[in-house]
Amino acid sequence: MNYLKLNRFSHHLQVSFSRLNVICRSLYNLYAPDKLTHRKNIDQTKLSDSSILAMLIWQTEIGIESQRRFCECFNCLSHSRFNR
């Protein structure tokens, strides 16, 4: 994981969201149990589980502690859809 560079003066990851999404997808495919990845109606999801994980990591990275405040970053997404 040499593409996750740490700054000497900061603990923040210096990686773009798209790269973080790729990392989360590969880790999800490696470590998520089959019961989770092969559940019912997985093909009908609006957002993949790995993308949700990447969004939660990104939320923590940018320092937003509230789910409601983080939802406000996405003006095209309703709050109820975000919670689902």
PDB file of N, CA, C and O in Angstrom:
ATOM      1  N   MET A   1       0.826  -1.181   0.000  1.00  0.00           N
ATOM      2  CA  MET A   1       0.000   0.000   0.000  1.00  0.00           C
ATOM      3  C   MET A   1       0.872   1.248   0.000  1.00  0.00           C
ATOM      4  O   MET A   1       0.659   2.152   0.808  1.00  0.00           O
ATOM      5  N   ASN A   2       1.820   1.304  -0.868  1.00  0.00           N
ATOM      6  CA  ASN A   2       2.726   2.437  -0.902  1.00  0.00           C
ATOM      7  C   ASN A   2       2.082   3.685  -1.502  1.00  0.00           C
ATOM      8  O   ASN A   2       2.705   4.746  -1.483  1.00  0.00           O
ATOM      9  N   TYR A   3       0.857   3.603  -2.035  1.00  0.00           N
ATOM     10  CA  TYR A   3       0.183   4.775  -2.562  1.00  0.00           C
ATOM     11  C   TYR A   3      -0.544   5.545  -1.463  1.00  0.00           C
ATOM     12  O   TYR A   3      -1.058   6.634  -1.721  1.00  0.00           O
ATOM     13  N   LEU A   4      -0.598   5.014  -0.257  1.00  0.00           N
ATOM     14  CA  LEU A   4      -1.154   5.741   0.884  1.00  0.00           C
ATOM     15  C   LEU A   4      -0.017   6.485   1.574  1.00  0.00           C
ATOM     16  O   LEU A   4       0.615   5.963   2.492  1.00  0.00           O
ATOM     17  N   LYS A   5       0.229   7.687   1.129  1.00  0.00           N
ATOM     18  CA  LYS A   5       1.356   8.454   1.638  1.00  0.00           C
ATOM     19  C   LYS A   5       0.931   9.258   2.856  1.00  0.00           C
ATOM     20  O   LYS A   5      -0.120   9.899   2.852  1.00  0.00           O
ATOM     21  N   LEU A   6       1.723   9.221   3.861  1.00  0.00           N
ATOM     22  CA  LEU A   6       1.458  10.017   5.052  1.00  0.00           C
ATOM     23  C   LEU A   6       2.408  11.207   5.089  1.00  0.00           C
ATOM     24  O   LEU A   6       3.612  11.071   4.875  1.00  0.00           O
ATOM     25  N   ASN A   7       1.850  12.346   5.359  1.00  0.00           N
ATOM     26  CA  ASN A   7       2.652  13.543   5.514  1.00  0.00           C
ATOM     27  C   ASN A   7       3.337  13.484   6.879  1.00  0.00           C
ATOM     28  O   ASN A   7       2.751  12.999   7.847  1.00  0.00           O
ATOM     29  N   ARG A   8       4.535  13.959   6.956  1.00  0.00           N
ATOM     30  CA  ARG A   8       5.290  13.905   8.201  1.00  0.00           C
ATOM     31  C   ARG A   8       4.649  14.740   9.301  1.00  0.00           C
ATOM     32  O   ARG A   8       4.767  14.408  10.480  1.00  0.00           O
ATOM     33  N   PHE A   9       3.974  15.818   8.927  1.00  0.00           N
ATOM     34  CA  PHE A   9       3.392  16.722   9.907  1.00  0.00           C
ATOM     35  C   PHE A   9       1.887  16.519  10.097  1.00  0.00           C
ATOM     36  O   PHE A   9       1.255  17.262  10.848  1.00  0.00           O
ATOM     37  N   SER A  10       1.328  15.556   9.448  1.00  0.00           N
ATOM     38  CA  SER A  10      -0.113  15.351   9.523  1.00  0.00           C
ATOM     39  C   SER A  10      -0.428  13.868   9.484  1.00  0.00           C
ATOM     40  O   SER A  10       0.315  13.082   8.896  1.00  0.00           O
ATOM     41  N   HIS A  11      -1.519  13.492  10.105  1.00  0.00           N
ATOM     42  CA  HIS A  11      -1.927  12.095  10.078  1.00  0.00           C
ATOM     43  C   HIS A  11      -2.936  11.820   8.968  1.00  0.00           C
ATOM     44  O   HIS A  11      -3.397  10.688   8.823  1.00  0.00           O
ATOM     45  N   HIS A  12      -3.285  12.835   8.184  1.00  0.00           N
ATOM     46  CA  HIS A  12      -4.297  12.683   7.149  1.00  0.00           C
ATOM     47  C   HIS A  12      -3.744  11.951   5.932  1.00  0.00           C
ATOM     48  O   HIS A  12      -2.599  12.152   5.527  1.00  0.00           O
ATOM     49  N   LEU A  13      -4.585  11.101   5.364  1.00  0.00           N
ATOM     50  CA  LEU A  13      -4.218  10.418   4.131  1.00  0.00           C
ATOM     51  C   LEU A  13      -4.239  11.411   2.985  1.00  0.00           C
ATOM     52  O   LEU A  13      -5.106  12.283   2.924  1.00  0.00           O
ATOM     53  N   GLN A  14      -3.301  11.281   2.093  1.00  0.00           N
ATOM     54  CA  GLN A  14      -3.252  12.154   0.934  1.00  0.00           C
ATOM     55  C   GLN A  14      -3.620  11.329  -0.292  1.00  0.00           C
ATOM     56  O   GLN A  14      -2.770  10.973  -1.108  1.00  0.00           O
ATOM     57  N   VAL A  15      -4.900  11.040  -0.397  1.00  0.00           N
ATOM     58  CA  VAL A  15      -5.390  10.204  -1.483  1.00  0.00           C
ATOM     59  C   VAL A  15      -6.744  10.763  -1.929  1.00  0.00           C
ATOM     60  O   VAL A  15      -7.512  11.260  -1.106  1.00  0.00           O
ATOM     61  N   SER A  16      -7.031  10.683  -3.215  1.00  0.00           N
ATOM     62  CA  SER A  16      -8.302  11.196  -3.721  1.00  0.00           C
ATOM     63  C   SER A  16      -9.437  10.241  -3.368  1.00  0.00           C
ATOM     64  O   SER A  16      -9.209   9.083  -3.018  1.00  0.00           O
ATOM     65  N   PHE A  17     -10.657  10.749  -3.466  1.00  0.00           N
ATOM     66  CA  PHE A  17     -11.802   9.903  -3.133  1.00  0.00           C
ATOM     67  C   PHE A  17     -11.933   8.744  -4.105  1.00  0.00           C
ATOM     68  O   PHE A  17     -12.284   7.637  -3.696  1.00  0.00           O
ATOM     69  N   SER A  18     -11.660   8.971  -5.370  1.00  0.00           N
ATOM     70  CA  SER A  18     -11.770   7.875  -6.341  1.00  0.00           C
ATOM     71  C   SER A  18     -10.764   6.770  -6.031  1.00  0.00           C
ATOM     72  O   SER A  18     -11.079   5.587  -6.161  1.00  0.00           O
ATOM     73  N   ARG A  19      -9.566   7.148  -5.626  1.00  0.00           N
ATOM     74  CA  ARG A  19      -8.560   6.141  -5.252  1.00  0.00           C
ATOM     75  C   ARG A  19      -8.971   5.427  -3.961  1.00  0.00           C
ATOM     76  O   ARG A  19      -8.784   4.217  -3.832  1.00  0.00           O
ATOM     77  N   LEU A  20      -9.522   6.167  -3.021  1.00  0.00           N
ATOM     78  CA  LEU A  20     -10.014   5.575  -1.782  1.00  0.00           C
ATOM     79  C   LEU A  20     -11.133   4.580  -2.069  1.00  0.00           C
ATOM     80  O   LEU A  20     -11.215   3.531  -1.429  1.00  0.00           O
ATOM     81  N   ASN A  21     -11.989   4.906  -3.025  1.00  0.00           N
ATOM     82  CA  ASN A  21     -13.072   4.011  -3.411  1.00  0.00           C
ATOM     83  C   ASN A  21     -12.521   2.712  -4.002  1.00  0.00           C
ATOM     84  O   ASN A  21     -13.043   1.634  -3.717  1.00  0.00           O
ATOM     85  N   VAL A  22     -11.490   2.802  -4.808  1.00  0.00           N
ATOM     86  CA  VAL A  22     -10.857   1.609  -5.388  1.00  0.00           C
ATOM     87  C   VAL A  22     -10.232   0.753  -4.292  1.00  0.00           C
ATOM     88  O   VAL A  22     -10.346  -0.473  -4.316  1.00  0.00           O
ATOM     89  N   ILE A  23      -9.578   1.391  -3.342  1.00  0.00           N
ATOM     90  CA  ILE A  23      -8.961   0.661  -2.223  1.00  0.00           C
ATOM     91  C   ILE A  23     -10.031  -0.055  -1.408  1.00  0.00           C
ATOM     92  O   ILE A  23      -9.880  -1.229  -1.071  1.00  0.00           O
ATOM     93  N   CYS A  24     -11.115   0.657  -1.091  1.00  0.00           N
ATOM     94  CA  CYS A  24     -12.197   0.047  -0.305  1.00  0.00           C
ATOM     95  C   CYS A  24     -12.848  -1.101  -1.060  1.00  0.00           C
ATOM     96  O   CYS A  24     -13.199  -2.116  -0.457  1.00  0.00           O
ATOM     97  N   ARG A  25     -13.014  -0.958  -2.370  1.00  0.00           N
ATOM     98  CA  ARG A  25     -13.618  -2.027  -3.161  1.00  0.00           C
ATOM     99  C   ARG A  25     -12.758  -3.277  -3.145  1.00  0.00           C
ATOM    100  O   ARG A  25     -13.274  -4.385  -3.002  1.00  0.00           O
ATOM    101  N   SER A  26     -11.450  -3.107  -3.291  1.00  0.00           N
ATOM    102  CA  SER A  26     -10.574  -4.285  -3.288  1.00  0.00           C
ATOM    103  C   SER A  26     -10.531  -4.944  -1.914  1.00  0.00           C
ATOM    104  O   SER A  26     -10.537  -6.172  -1.820  1.00  0.00           O
ATOM    105  N   LEU A  27     -10.487  -4.144  -0.846  1.00  0.00           N
ATOM    106  CA  LEU A  27     -10.498  -4.716   0.504  1.00  0.00           C
ATOM    107  C   LEU A  27     -11.838  -5.372   0.823  1.00  0.00           C
ATOM    108  O   LEU A  27     -11.883  -6.405   1.491  1.00  0.00           O
ATOM    109  N   TYR A  28     -12.922  -4.776   0.350  1.00  0.00           N
ATOM    110  CA  TYR A  28     -14.247  -5.356   0.563  1.00  0.00           C
ATOM    111  C   TYR A  28     -14.355  -6.710  -0.138  1.00  0.00           C
ATOM    112  O   TYR A  28     -14.873  -7.673   0.427  1.00  0.00           O
ATOM    113  N   ASN A  29     -13.863  -6.772  -1.367  1.00  0.00           N
ATOM    114  CA  ASN A  29     -13.917  -8.040  -2.104  1.00  0.00           C
ATOM    115  C   ASN A  29     -13.061  -9.115  -1.451  1.00  0.00           C
ATOM    116  O   ASN A  29     -13.394 -10.298  -1.520  1.00  0.00           O
ATOM    117  N   LEU A  30     -11.970  -8.720  -0.824  1.00  0.00           N
ATOM    118  CA  LEU A  30     -11.093  -9.696  -0.167  1.00  0.00           C
ATOM    119  C   LEU A  30     -11.634 -10.186   1.168  1.00  0.00           C
ATOM    120  O   LEU A  30     -11.541 -11.376   1.472  1.00  0.00           O
ATOM    121  N   TYR A  31     -12.197  -9.290   1.970  1.00  0.00           N
ATOM    122  CA  TYR A  31     -12.477  -9.619   3.360  1.00  0.00           C
ATOM    123  C   TYR A  31     -13.952  -9.699   3.751  1.00  0.00           C
ATOM    124  O   TYR A  31     -14.263 -10.187   4.837  1.00  0.00           O
ATOM    125  N   ALA A  32     -14.853  -9.245   2.915  1.00  0.00           N
ATOM    126  CA  ALA A  32     -16.275  -9.318   3.277  1.00  0.00           C
ATOM    127  C   ALA A  32     -16.752 -10.763   3.193  1.00  0.00           C
ATOM    128  O   ALA A  32     -16.413 -11.470   2.243  1.00  0.00           O
ATOM    129  N   PRO A  33     -17.529 -11.209   4.168  1.00  0.00           N
ATOM    130  CA  PRO A  33     -18.012 -12.595   4.145  1.00  0.00           C
ATOM    131  C   PRO A  33     -19.018 -12.815   3.009  1.00  0.00           C
ATOM    132  O   PRO A  33     -19.700 -11.885   2.578  1.00  0.00           O
ATOM    133  N   ASP A  34     -19.094 -14.049   2.539  1.00  0.00           N
ATOM    134  CA  ASP A  34     -20.002 -14.387   1.444  1.00  0.00           C
ATOM    135  C   ASP A  34     -21.457 -14.115   1.799  1.00  0.00           C
ATOM    136  O   ASP A  34     -22.253 -13.755   0.931  1.00  0.00           O
ATOM    137  N   LYS A  35     -21.799 -14.282   3.050  1.00  0.00           N
ATOM    138  CA  LYS A  35     -23.171 -14.029   3.480  1.00  0.00           C
ATOM    139  C   LYS A  35     -23.559 -12.567   3.240  1.00  0.00           C
ATOM    140  O   LYS A  35     -24.722 -12.264   2.972  1.00  0.00           O
ATOM    141  N   LEU A  36     -22.608 -11.689   3.333  1.00  0.00           N
ATOM    142  CA  LEU A  36     -22.861 -10.270   3.108  1.00  0.00           C
ATOM    143  C   LEU A  36     -22.850  -9.928   1.616  1.00  0.00           C
ATOM    144  O   LEU A  36     -23.708  -9.183   1.143  1.00  0.00           O
ATOM    145  N   THR A  37     -21.902 -10.458   0.894  1.00  0.00           N
ATOM    146  CA  THR A  37     -21.766 -10.099  -0.521  1.00  0.00           C
ATOM    147  C   THR A  37     -22.782 -10.792  -1.418  1.00  0.00           C
ATOM    148  O   THR A  37     -23.036 -10.326  -2.529  1.00  0.00           O
ATOM    149  N   HIS A  38     -23.367 -11.889  -0.964  1.00  0.00           N
ATOM    150  CA  HIS A  38     -24.330 -12.635  -1.777  1.00  0.00           C
ATOM    151  C   HIS A  38     -25.731 -12.595  -1.165  1.00  0.00           C
ATOM    152  O   HIS A  38     -26.487 -13.559  -1.289  1.00  0.00           O
ATOM    153  N   ARG A  39     -26.077 -11.503  -0.515  1.00  0.00           N
ATOM    154  CA  ARG A  39     -27.390 -11.401   0.111  1.00  0.00           C
ATOM    155  C   ARG A  39     -28.461 -11.122  -0.945  1.00  0.00           C
ATOM    156  O   ARG A  39     -28.156 -10.831  -2.102  1.00  0.00           O
ATOM    157  N   LYS A  40     -29.722 -11.218  -0.517  1.00  0.00           N
ATOM    158  CA  LYS A  40     -30.846 -11.001  -1.429  1.00  0.00           C
ATOM    159  C   LYS A  40     -30.851  -9.567  -1.949  1.00  0.00           C
ATOM    160  O   LYS A  40     -30.468  -8.633  -1.244  1.00  0.00           O
ATOM    161  N   ASN A  41     -31.281  -9.414  -3.168  1.00  0.00           N
ATOM    162  CA  ASN A  41     -31.507  -8.113  -3.814  1.00  0.00           C
ATOM    163  C   ASN A  41     -30.269  -7.222  -3.845  1.00  0.00           C
ATOM    164  O   ASN A  41     -30.389  -5.997  -3.851  1.00  0.00           O
ATOM    165  N   ILE A  42     -29.110  -7.811  -3.865  1.00  0.00           N
ATOM    166  CA  ILE A  42     -27.875  -7.018  -3.916  1.00  0.00           C
ATOM    167  C   ILE A  42     -27.768  -6.247  -5.235  1.00  0.00           C
ATOM    168  O   ILE A  42     -27.129  -5.197  -5.292  1.00  0.00           O
ATOM    169  N   ASP A  43     -28.387  -6.763  -6.282  1.00  0.00           N
ATOM    170  CA  ASP A  43     -28.330  -6.100  -7.583  1.00  0.00           C
ATOM    171  C   ASP A  43     -29.238  -4.865  -7.653  1.00  0.00           C
ATOM    172  O   ASP A  43     -29.139  -4.090  -8.604  1.00  0.00           O
ATOM    173  N   GLN A  44     -30.103  -4.672  -6.681  1.00  0.00           N
ATOM    174  CA  GLN A  44     -31.020  -3.534  -6.681  1.00  0.00           C
ATOM    175  C   GLN A  44     -30.524  -2.365  -5.830  1.00  0.00           C
ATOM    176  O   GLN A  44     -31.229  -1.367  -5.682  1.00  0.00           O
ATOM    177  N   THR A  45     -29.355  -2.474  -5.289  1.00  0.00           N
ATOM    178  CA  THR A  45     -28.840  -1.392  -4.447  1.00  0.00           C
ATOM    179  C   THR A  45     -28.484  -0.175  -5.296  1.00  0.00           C
ATOM    180  O   THR A  45     -28.061  -0.304  -6.445  1.00  0.00           O
ATOM    181  N   LYS A  46     -28.659   0.979  -4.726  1.00  0.00           N
ATOM    182  CA  LYS A  46     -28.323   2.230  -5.413  1.00  0.00           C
ATOM    183  C   LYS A  46     -26.840   2.559  -5.288  1.00  0.00           C
ATOM    184  O   LYS A  46     -26.258   3.205  -6.159  1.00  0.00           O
ATOM    185  N   LEU A  47     -26.245   2.107  -4.199  1.00  0.00           N
ATOM    186  CA  LEU A  47     -24.851   2.412  -3.905  1.00  0.00           C
ATOM    187  C   LEU A  47     -24.202   1.163  -3.326  1.00  0.00           C
ATOM    188  O   LEU A  47     -24.773   0.514  -2.450  1.00  0.00           O
ATOM    189  N   SER A  48     -23.035   0.832  -3.802  1.00  0.00           N
ATOM    190  CA  SER A  48     -22.378  -0.390  -3.336  1.00  0.00           C
ATOM    191  C   SER A  48     -21.892  -0.237  -1.898  1.00  0.00           C
ATOM    192  O   SER A  48     -21.678   0.873  -1.410  1.00  0.00           O
ATOM    193  N   ASP A  49     -21.724  -1.370  -1.238  1.00  0.00           N
ATOM    194  CA  ASP A  49     -21.246  -1.360   0.147  1.00  0.00           C
ATOM    195  C   ASP A  49     -19.856  -0.748   0.249  1.00  0.00           C
ATOM    196  O   ASP A  49     -19.559  -0.024   1.199  1.00  0.00           O
ATOM    197  N   SER A  50     -19.006  -1.040  -0.727  1.00  0.00           N
ATOM    198  CA  SER A  50     -17.647  -0.498  -0.693  1.00  0.00           C
ATOM    199  C   SER A  50     -17.652   1.022  -0.866  1.00  0.00           C
ATOM    200  O   SER A  50     -16.817   1.714  -0.284  1.00  0.00           O
ATOM    201  N   SER A  51     -18.577   1.538  -1.653  1.00  0.00           N
ATOM    202  CA  SER A  51     -18.684   2.994  -1.807  1.00  0.00           C
ATOM    203  C   SER A  51     -19.164   3.652  -0.521  1.00  0.00           C
ATOM    204  O   SER A  51     -18.723   4.749  -0.179  1.00  0.00           O
ATOM    205  N   ILE A  52     -20.064   2.987   0.189  1.00  0.00           N
ATOM    206  CA  ILE A  52     -20.528   3.514   1.474  1.00  0.00           C
ATOM    207  C   ILE A  52     -19.380   3.546   2.474  1.00  0.00           C
ATOM    208  O   ILE A  52     -19.227   4.512   3.222  1.00  0.00           O
ATOM    209  N   LEU A  53     -18.574   2.487   2.483  1.00  0.00           N
ATOM    210  CA  LEU A  53     -17.403   2.473   3.368  1.00  0.00           C
ATOM    211  C   LEU A  53     -16.430   3.591   3.014  1.00  0.00           C
ATOM    212  O   LEU A  53     -15.887   4.252   3.900  1.00  0.00           O
ATOM    213  N   ALA A  54     -16.211   3.801   1.715  1.00  0.00           N
ATOM    214  CA  ALA A  54     -15.313   4.873   1.279  1.00  0.00           C
ATOM    215  C   ALA A  54     -15.856   6.236   1.697  1.00  0.00           C
ATOM    216  O   ALA A  54     -15.093   7.111   2.106  1.00  0.00           O
ATOM    217  N   MET A  55     -17.175   6.420   1.595  1.00  0.00           N
ATOM    218  CA  MET A  55     -17.775   7.689   2.013  1.00  0.00           C
ATOM    219  C   MET A  55     -17.626   7.910   3.513  1.00  0.00           C
ATOM    220  O   MET A  55     -17.383   9.035   3.951  1.00  0.00           O
ATOM    221  N   LEU A  56     -17.768   6.853   4.303  1.00  0.00           N
ATOM    222  CA  LEU A  56     -17.617   6.994   5.755  1.00  0.00           C
ATOM    223  C   LEU A  56     -16.170   7.306   6.138  1.00  0.00           C
ATOM    224  O   LEU A  56     -15.924   8.096   7.050  1.00  0.00           O
ATOM    225  N   ILE A  57     -15.220   6.689   5.444  1.00  0.00           N
ATOM    226  CA  ILE A  57     -13.805   6.994   5.694  1.00  0.00           C
ATOM    227  C   ILE A  57     -13.511   8.435   5.296  1.00  0.00           C
ATOM    228  O   ILE A  57     -12.815   9.155   6.012  1.00  0.00           O
ATOM    229  N   TRP A  58     -14.045   8.850   4.149  1.00  0.00           N
ATOM    230  CA  TRP A  58     -13.835  10.215   3.674  1.00  0.00           C
ATOM    231  C   TRP A  58     -14.460  11.225   4.638  1.00  0.00           C
ATOM    232  O   TRP A  58     -13.887  12.285   4.891  1.00  0.00           O
ATOM    233  N   GLN A  59     -15.634  10.891   5.172  1.00  0.00           N
ATOM    234  CA  GLN A  59     -16.291  11.762   6.153  1.00  0.00           C
ATOM    235  C   GLN A  59     -15.396  11.962   7.364  1.00  0.00           C
ATOM    236  O   GLN A  59     -15.239  13.085   7.843  1.00  0.00           O
ATOM    237  N   THR A  60     -14.815  10.895   7.857  1.00  0.00           N
ATOM    238  CA  THR A  60     -13.912  10.983   9.000  1.00  0.00           C
ATOM    239  C   THR A  60     -12.663  11.778   8.641  1.00  0.00           C
ATOM    240  O   THR A  60     -12.159  12.563   9.444  1.00  0.00           O
ATOM    241  N   GLU A  61     -12.179  11.566   7.439  1.00  0.00           N
ATOM    242  CA  GLU A  61     -10.961  12.241   6.994  1.00  0.00           C
ATOM    243  C   GLU A  61     -11.140  13.753   6.917  1.00  0.00           C
ATOM    244  O   GLU A  61     -10.235  14.499   7.292  1.00  0.00           O
ATOM    245  N   ILE A  62     -12.284  14.214   6.441  1.00  0.00           N
ATOM    246  CA  ILE A  62     -12.479  15.659   6.321  1.00  0.00           C
ATOM    247  C   ILE A  62     -12.979  16.285   7.614  1.00  0.00           C
ATOM    248  O   ILE A  62     -13.142  17.503   7.696  1.00  0.00           O
ATOM    249  N   GLY A  63     -13.224  15.454   8.626  1.00  0.00           N
ATOM    250  CA  GLY A  63     -13.514  15.967   9.955  1.00  0.00           C
ATOM    251  C   GLY A  63     -14.970  16.249  10.248  1.00  0.00           C
ATOM    252  O   GLY A  63     -15.275  16.985  11.187  1.00  0.00           O
ATOM    253  N   ILE A  64     -15.874  15.688   9.475  1.00  0.00           N
ATOM    254  CA  ILE A  64     -17.298  15.883   9.742  1.00  0.00           C
ATOM    255  C   ILE A  64     -17.761  14.775  10.671  1.00  0.00           C
ATOM    256  O   ILE A  64     -17.631  13.593  10.352  1.00  0.00           O
ATOM    257  N   GLU A  65     -18.298  15.156  11.816  1.00  0.00           N
ATOM    258  CA  GLU A  65     -18.709  14.167  12.812  1.00  0.00           C
ATOM    259  C   GLU A  65     -20.190  13.823  12.728  1.00  0.00           C
ATOM    260  O   GLU A  65     -20.608  12.791  13.252  1.00  0.00           O
ATOM    261  N   SER A  66     -20.978  14.649  12.092  1.00  0.00           N
ATOM    262  CA  SER A  66     -22.420  14.444  12.029  1.00  0.00           C
ATOM    263  C   SER A  66     -22.818  13.854  10.678  1.00  0.00           C
ATOM    264  O   SER A  66     -22.375  14.330   9.632  1.00  0.00           O
ATOM    265  N   GLN A  67     -23.652  12.818  10.704  1.00  0.00           N
ATOM    266  CA  GLN A  67     -24.153  12.233   9.460  1.00  0.00           C
ATOM    267  C   GLN A  67     -25.032  13.235   8.711  1.00  0.00           C
ATOM    268  O   GLN A  67     -25.003  13.288   7.481  1.00  0.00           O
ATOM    269  N   ARG A  68     -25.800  14.016   9.435  1.00  0.00           N
ATOM    270  CA  ARG A  68     -26.670  15.008   8.797  1.00  0.00           C
ATOM    271  C   ARG A  68     -25.843  16.069   8.070  1.00  0.00           C
ATOM    272  O   ARG A  68     -26.175  16.457   6.950  1.00  0.00           O
ATOM    273  N   ARG A  69     -24.790  16.528   8.690  1.00  0.00           N
ATOM    274  CA  ARG A  69     -23.936  17.530   8.049  1.00  0.00           C
ATOM    275  C   ARG A  69     -23.232  16.945   6.826  1.00  0.00           C
ATOM    276  O   ARG A  69     -23.059  17.630   5.817  1.00  0.00           O
ATOM    277  N   PHE A  70     -22.831  15.685   6.919  1.00  0.00           N
ATOM    278  CA  PHE A  70     -22.181  15.042   5.780  1.00  0.00           C
ATOM    279  C   PHE A  70     -23.164  14.872   4.627  1.00  0.00           C
ATOM    280  O   PHE A  70     -22.788  15.011   3.463  1.00  0.00           O
ATOM    281  N   CYS A  71     -24.409  14.576   4.942  1.00  0.00           N
ATOM    282  CA  CYS A  71     -25.439  14.429   3.913  1.00  0.00           C
ATOM    283  C   CYS A  71     -25.660  15.745   3.171  1.00  0.00           C
ATOM    284  O   CYS A  71     -25.987  15.744   1.984  1.00  0.00           O
ATOM    285  N   GLU A  72     -25.486  16.855   3.863  1.00  0.00           N
ATOM    286  CA  GLU A  72     -25.658  18.165   3.243  1.00  0.00           C
ATOM    287  C   GLU A  72     -24.600  18.444   2.175  1.00  0.00           C
ATOM    288  O   GLU A  72     -24.792  19.325   1.337  1.00  0.00           O
ATOM    289  N   CYS A  73     -23.499  17.715   2.191  1.00  0.00           N
ATOM    290  CA  CYS A  73     -22.465  17.875   1.163  1.00  0.00           C
ATOM    291  C   CYS A  73     -22.956  17.398  -0.199  1.00  0.00           C
ATOM    292  O   CYS A  73     -22.444  17.825  -1.234  1.00  0.00           O
ATOM    293  N   PHE A  74     -23.941  16.519  -0.193  1.00  0.00           N
ATOM    294  CA  PHE A  74     -24.464  15.948  -1.429  1.00  0.00           C
ATOM    295  C   PHE A  74     -25.840  16.538  -1.690  1.00  0.00           C
ATOM    296  O   PHE A  74     -26.842  16.026  -1.190  1.00  0.00           O
ATOM    297  N   ASN A  75     -25.893  17.605  -2.464  1.00  0.00           N
ATOM    298  CA  ASN A  75     -27.164  18.277  -2.696  1.00  0.00           C
ATOM    299  C   ASN A  75     -28.094  17.484  -3.610  1.00  0.00           C
ATOM    300  O   ASN A  75     -29.290  17.774  -3.656  1.00  0.00           O
ATOM    301  N   CYS A  76     -27.590  16.508  -4.327  1.00  0.00           N
ATOM    302  CA  CYS A  76     -28.433  15.714  -5.215  1.00  0.00           C
ATOM    303  C   CYS A  76     -29.034  14.500  -4.507  1.00  0.00           C
ATOM    304  O   CYS A  76     -29.764  13.726  -5.126  1.00  0.00           O
ATOM    305  N   LEU A  77     -28.740  14.327  -3.242  1.00  0.00           N
ATOM    306  CA  LEU A  77     -29.166  13.148  -2.502  1.00  0.00           C
ATOM    307  C   LEU A  77     -30.066  13.559  -1.346  1.00  0.00           C
ATOM    308  O   LEU A  77     -29.692  14.399  -0.528  1.00  0.00           O
ATOM    309  N   SER A  78     -31.251  12.968  -1.281  1.00  0.00           N
ATOM    310  CA  SER A  78     -32.154  13.290  -0.176  1.00  0.00           C
ATOM    311  C   SER A  78     -31.654  12.633   1.107  1.00  0.00           C
ATOM    312  O   SER A  78     -30.915  11.650   1.066  1.00  0.00           O
ATOM    313  N   HIS A  79     -32.062  13.184   2.237  1.00  0.00           N
ATOM    314  CA  HIS A  79     -31.603  12.670   3.529  1.00  0.00           C
ATOM    315  C   HIS A  79     -32.095  11.246   3.764  1.00  0.00           C
ATOM    316  O   HIS A  79     -31.363  10.422   4.312  1.00  0.00           O
ATOM    317  N   SER A  80     -33.324  10.948   3.357  1.00  0.00           N
ATOM    318  CA  SER A  80     -33.843   9.588   3.553  1.00  0.00           C
ATOM    319  C   SER A  80     -33.104   8.587   2.671  1.00  0.00           C
ATOM    320  O   SER A  80     -32.849   7.460   3.096  1.00  0.00           O
ATOM    321  N   ARG A  81     -32.760   8.986   1.448  1.00  0.00           N
ATOM    322  CA  ARG A  81     -32.001   8.093   0.558  1.00  0.00           C
ATOM    323  C   ARG A  81     -30.594   7.874   1.102  1.00  0.00           C
ATOM    324  O   ARG A  81     -30.046   6.775   1.010  1.00  0.00           O
ATOM    325  N   PHE A  82     -30.021   8.923   1.666  1.00  0.00           N
ATOM    326  CA  PHE A  82     -28.684   8.805   2.249  1.00  0.00           C
ATOM    327  C   PHE A  82     -28.682   7.822   3.411  1.00  0.00           C
ATOM    328  O   PHE A  82     -27.743   7.039   3.557  1.00  0.00           O
ATOM    329  N   ASN A  83     -29.724   7.852   4.240  1.00  0.00           N
ATOM    330  CA  ASN A  83     -29.799   6.951   5.388  1.00  0.00           C
ATOM    331  C   ASN A  83     -30.032   5.504   4.988  1.00  0.00           C
ATOM    332  O   ASN A  83     -29.642   4.596   5.722  1.00  0.00           O
ATOM    333  N   ARG A  84     -30.645   5.272   3.868  1.00  0.00           N
ATOM    334  CA  ARG A  84     -30.878   3.897   3.420  1.00  0.00           C
ATOM    335  C   ARG A  84     -29.590   3.280   2.970  1.00  0.00           C
ATOM    336  O   ARG A  84     -29.573   2.121   2.554  1.00  0.00           O
TER     337      ARG A  84
END
